[in-house]
Amino acid sequence: MERLNIFATKEETERMKKALITARNTPVIAFSSSHALNEGGLAGQAHKRVAEDCHALALAHGLPEIEGFYGLDCETGEFVKA
């Protein structure tokens, strides 16, 4: 994990923390075998949404587009890259 020395605001960090908690508490319910295998059910969709939101936030802070997603250290608010 590479720390990028770019930081989200406290409000942004708190919003991402809440979204992550919601995703962690989302049950693994799938409406079909395709939904389960391709998207990971509701829990997989929730986690992907958090990753996409975090990535968009990183781009809004001036980080360049990358393959995959940027992450966020929710303790410090610093963006990270795997």
JODAMO-V265129 format. One record per run of one state. SS is the DSSP state (A for helix, B for strand, O for the rest). FROM is the first residue (numbers start at 1). TO is the last residue. Records with the same first field share a line. If there is no record, write none. Layout:
# JODAMO-V265129
SS: FROM-TO + FROM-TO
This chain:
# JODAMO-V265129
O: 1-1 + 8-9 + 25-32 + 40-40 + 61-70 + 74-77 + 82-82
B: 2-7 + 71-73 + 78-81
A: 10-24 + 33-39 + 41-60
